[in-house]
Amino acid sequence: MPAFLAAGDAISQTVAVLLLAMSVASWVVILWKGWLLQRASGDVARSLAAFWQAGSLPDAKLHLKAFDREALVFPIVIATEIEANNTLANSGDRAQQLTRVMRNALHAVLHKLQFGQVLLATVGTTAPFIGLLGTVWGIHHALTAIAAAGQISIDKVAGPVGEALVMTAAGLAVAIPAVLAYNVYGRVIGRIEGELEGFAHDLLALLSGKNAG
């Protein structure tokens, strides 16, 4: 721990530890989601191509297992296997049942893709203010030191002012990667979401047409 933080009070050290924890958490999410979305982008494209190139629905399901490593497309297809029972979930015509189960499956898949985005947004919006708290507290220490000494002295204010500047920089250093990752990943998730929604719509039309026929 830097000397000025070791010499700081509980508030200064709490702010520093909180920023460190936020940075570690955001970088874990950034690296994990980067890996996940990179796999998902390729897997969804290959899975959809394999599905529509299959000769039958059973063959398509077999092909999906090989390509859909993150289980983003397969749950939507499996959801169409509705079991007959006497519950309200199976009331209505077949098209309504398919719409309901596919919507639920799609929401579950999108929740998996969105996981971690709230953390990145929270870190990106709150870290600068937490750093600002440390900045204000450091300036308060500097003013207190000046008042106690009765005159401006470099050795009295250097530590608190340095603490204030470091806290400002630390808050920005934590927030900027989180904001950038949130925006970049949001665009990737939106593209994948559009592909999955389009697939679900086409699959519903296909199955509804078969049932009507």
C-alpha positions as CSV (number, residue, x, y, z in Angstrom):
1,M,0.0,0.0,0.0
2,P,1.4,3.5,-0.9
3,A,2.8,5.5,2.0
4,F,0.1,8.2,1.8
5,L,-2.7,5.6,2.0
6,A,-1.0,3.8,4.8
7,A,-0.9,7.1,6.7
8,G,-4.4,8.0,5.7
9,D,-7.5,7.6,7.9
10,A,-10.3,5.0,7.7
11,I,-12.2,6.9,5.0
12,S,-9.2,7.2,2.7
13,Q,-8.3,3.6,3.0
14,T,-12.0,2.5,2.6
15,V,-12.2,4.5,-0.7
16,A,-9.0,3.0,-2.0
17,V,-10.1,-0.6,-1.1
18,L,-13.5,0.0,-2.6
19,L,-12.0,1.2,-5.9
20,L,-9.6,-1.7,-6.0
21,A,-12.5,-4.2,-5.4
22,M,-14.5,-2.5,-8.2
23,S,-11.6,-2.6,-10.6
24,V,-10.9,-6.3,-9.9
25,A,-14.6,-7.2,-10.3
26,S,-15.0,-5.2,-13.5
27,W,-11.9,-6.7,-15.1
28,V,-13.0,-10.2,-14.2
29,V,-16.3,-9.5,-16.0
30,I,-14.6,-7.8,-18.9
31,L,-12.3,-10.7,-19.6
32,W,-15.0,-13.4,-19.1
33,K,-17.6,-11.6,-21.2
34,G,-15.0,-10.9,-23.9
35,W,-14.3,-14.7,-24.1
36,L,-18.0,-15.6,-23.9
37,L,-19.2,-13.2,-26.6
38,Q,-16.3,-14.1,-29.0
39,R,-17.4,-17.7,-28.8
40,A,-21.1,-16.8,-28.9
41,S,-20.7,-14.7,-32.0
42,G,-19.2,-17.5,-34.0
43,D,-21.3,-20.3,-32.5
44,V,-24.6,-18.6,-33.2
45,A,-23.7,-18.0,-36.9
46,R,-22.5,-21.6,-37.4
47,S,-25.4,-23.0,-35.4
48,L,-28.0,-21.2,-37.5
49,A,-26.3,-22.2,-40.7
50,A,-26.2,-25.8,-39.6
51,F,-29.8,-25.8,-38.5
52,W,-31.2,-24.5,-41.8
53,Q,-28.9,-26.8,-43.9
54,A,-30.2,-29.9,-42.1
55,G,-32.6,-32.2,-43.9
56,S,-35.0,-32.6,-40.9
57,L,-35.7,-31.2,-37.5
58,P,-34.1,-34.2,-35.7
59,D,-31.0,-33.8,-37.8
60,A,-30.9,-30.1,-37.1
61,K,-30.9,-30.8,-33.3
62,L,-28.0,-33.1,-33.7
63,H,-26.0,-30.5,-35.6
64,L,-26.7,-27.9,-33.1
65,K,-25.1,-29.9,-30.3
66,A,-21.8,-29.8,-32.1
67,F,-21.8,-26.1,-32.9
68,D,-23.8,-24.4,-30.1
69,R,-21.1,-24.6,-27.3
70,E,-22.7,-21.8,-25.2
71,A,-26.2,-23.3,-25.5
72,L,-27.7,-20.2,-27.1
73,V,-29.7,-21.7,-30.0
74,F,-30.4,-25.2,-28.8
75,P,-32.6,-24.2,-25.8
76,I,-34.9,-22.3,-28.3
77,V,-35.3,-25.4,-30.4
78,I,-35.8,-27.8,-27.5
79,A,-38.5,-25.5,-26.1
80,T,-40.7,-26.3,-29.0
81,E,-41.0,-29.9,-27.8
82,I,-44.2,-29.2,-25.8
83,E,-45.5,-32.1,-23.7
84,A,-49.3,-32.5,-23.6
85,N,-50.9,-32.0,-20.2
86,N,-54.0,-30.3,-18.8
87,T,-52.3,-27.1,-17.5
88,L,-53.1,-23.6,-18.6
89,A,-49.6,-23.4,-20.2
90,N,-50.9,-25.9,-22.8
91,S,-54.2,-24.2,-23.4
92,G,-54.9,-22.4,-26.6
93,D,-53.8,-23.5,-30.1
94,R,-50.4,-24.8,-31.0
95,A,-49.1,-21.5,-32.3
96,Q,-49.8,-19.7,-29.1
97,Q,-48.1,-22.5,-27.1
98,L,-45.0,-22.3,-29.3
99,T,-44.9,-18.5,-29.0
100,R,-45.0,-18.7,-25.2
101,V,-42.3,-21.4,-24.7
102,M,-40.0,-19.9,-27.3
103,R,-40.3,-16.5,-25.8
104,N,-39.4,-17.9,-22.4
105,A,-36.4,-19.8,-23.8
106,L,-35.2,-16.7,-25.7
107,H,-35.5,-14.5,-22.5
108,A,-33.4,-17.1,-20.6
109,V,-30.7,-17.1,-23.3
110,L,-30.6,-13.3,-23.5
111,H,-30.3,-13.1,-19.7
112,K,-27.2,-15.3,-20.0
113,L,-25.7,-12.8,-22.6
114,Q,-26.6,-9.8,-20.5
115,F,-25.1,-11.2,-17.3
116,G,-22.4,-8.8,-16.0
117,Q,-23.6,-5.7,-17.9
118,V,-25.2,-4.3,-14.8
119,L,-22.0,-4.6,-12.9
120,L,-20.0,-2.8,-15.7
121,A,-22.6,0.0,-15.8
122,T,-22.6,0.4,-12.1
123,V,-18.8,0.6,-11.9
124,G,-18.7,3.0,-14.8
125,T,-21.1,5.4,-13.3
126,T,-20.1,5.2,-9.6
127,A,-16.3,4.9,-9.6
128,P,-15.7,8.5,-10.6
129,F,-17.8,9.7,-7.7
130,I,-16.1,7.4,-5.3
131,G,-12.8,8.7,-6.5
132,L,-14.2,12.3,-6.1
133,L,-15.0,11.5,-2.5
134,G,-11.4,10.5,-1.9
135,T,-10.4,13.7,-3.7
136,V,-12.5,15.9,-1.4
137,W,-11.3,14.1,1.6
138,G,-7.7,14.6,0.6
139,I,-8.3,18.3,0.1
140,H,-9.9,18.4,3.5
141,H,-6.8,16.9,5.0
142,A,-4.7,19.6,3.2
143,L,-6.8,22.4,4.5
144,T,-6.7,21.0,8.0
145,A,-3.0,20.7,7.9
146,I,-2.7,24.3,6.7
147,A,-5.0,25.5,9.5
148,A,-3.0,23.6,12.1
149,A,0.3,24.9,10.9
150,G,-0.9,28.5,10.6
151,Q,0.9,28.8,7.3
152,I,1.2,27.1,3.9
153,S,4.0,24.5,4.0
154,I,4.8,22.0,1.2
155,D,5.5,19.2,3.6
156,K,2.1,19.7,5.3
157,V,0.0,19.7,2.1
158,A,2.0,17.5,-0.3
159,G,0.7,14.2,1.2
160,P,-3.0,15.1,1.3
161,V,-2.9,16.8,-2.1
162,G,-1.1,13.9,-3.6
163,E,-3.8,11.6,-2.1
164,A,-6.5,13.7,-3.6
165,L,-4.9,13.6,-7.1
166,V,-4.4,9.8,-6.9
167,M,-8.0,9.2,-5.9
168,T,-9.2,11.2,-8.9
169,A,-7.0,9.3,-11.2
170,A,-8.0,6.0,-9.6
171,G,-11.7,6.7,-10.0
172,L,-11.3,7.4,-13.7
173,A,-9.0,4.4,-14.2
174,V,-11.6,2.1,-12.8
175,A,-14.5,3.7,-14.6
176,I,-13.2,4.1,-18.2
177,P,-12.5,0.4,-19.0
178,A,-15.9,-0.5,-17.5
179,V,-17.7,2.1,-19.6
180,L,-15.9,1.1,-22.8
181,A,-16.5,-2.6,-22.2
182,Y,-20.2,-2.0,-21.5
183,N,-20.7,-0.1,-24.7
184,V,-18.7,-2.5,-26.9
185,Y,-20.3,-5.6,-25.4
186,G,-23.8,-4.0,-25.6
187,R,-23.4,-3.7,-29.4
188,V,-22.3,-7.3,-29.7
189,I,-25.1,-8.5,-27.5
190,G,-27.6,-6.5,-29.5
191,R,-26.4,-8.1,-32.7
192,I,-26.6,-11.6,-31.3
193,E,-30.0,-10.8,-29.8
194,G,-31.3,-9.8,-33.2
195,E,-30.0,-13.0,-34.8
196,L,-31.7,-15.1,-32.1
197,E,-35.0,-13.2,-32.3
198,G,-35.0,-13.6,-36.1
199,F,-34.3,-17.3,-35.8
200,A,-37.1,-17.8,-33.2
201,H,-39.5,-16.0,-35.5
202,D,-38.5,-18.1,-38.5
203,L,-38.7,-21.3,-36.5
204,L,-42.1,-20.4,-35.2
205,A,-43.3,-19.8,-38.8
206,L,-41.9,-23.1,-39.9
207,L,-43.5,-25.1,-37.1
208,S,-46.8,-23.3,-37.3
209,G,-46.9,-24.0,-41.1
210,K,-46.2,-27.7,-40.5
211,N,-48.9,-27.9,-37.9
212,A,-51.4,-26.1,-40.2
213,G,-50.5,-28.4,-43.0
